[in-house]
Amino acid sequence: MIKRESDPPAHWDALLREALAQAPDLVRDDAEWLLLHVLGLSRAGLYARLRDPVEAQAAARFQALWQRRCAGEAHAYLTGEREFYGRPFQVTPAVLIPRADSECLLEAALGCWPIGRAGTVVDAGTGSGALAISFALERPQATVL
């Protein structure tokens, strides 16, 4: 069988290599995270399938997301999710993306608020709500506004 230009590569690893060749300033992790999202796999699951045949629909979804990533769109907006303090949060372009360095702020706040303490905490204008939600889940006796 003759491979046409529009045919996807034979296996997932080749698809990743082709994607990175299009955007040498991005790293393999960028492409892998999007492929994990498209395939619904863990990283270990992806590595186990790197030599599996490419499914055309999944390849097309990945390539569409990859083009948006190459244009500078954030991973969280592409996948609709960002992890914060070990929990998944849904995000859209209308929401500020929870940042990993904000976890330090949460840890500092939790350190000032003993487990079991009641009271009210106000989260005003901090973005997505990930800080307030995470605080409330970690300190359920507190009332978080």
Buried (B, 14 or more C-beta within 10 A) or exposed (E): EEEEEEEBBEBBBBBBEBBBEEBEEBEEEBBBBBBBBBBEBEEEEBEEBBEEEBBEEBBEBBBEBBEBBBEEEEBBBBBEEBEBBEEEBEBEEEBBBBBEEBBEEBEEBBEEBEEEEEEEBEBEEEBBBBBBBBBBEBBEEBEBE
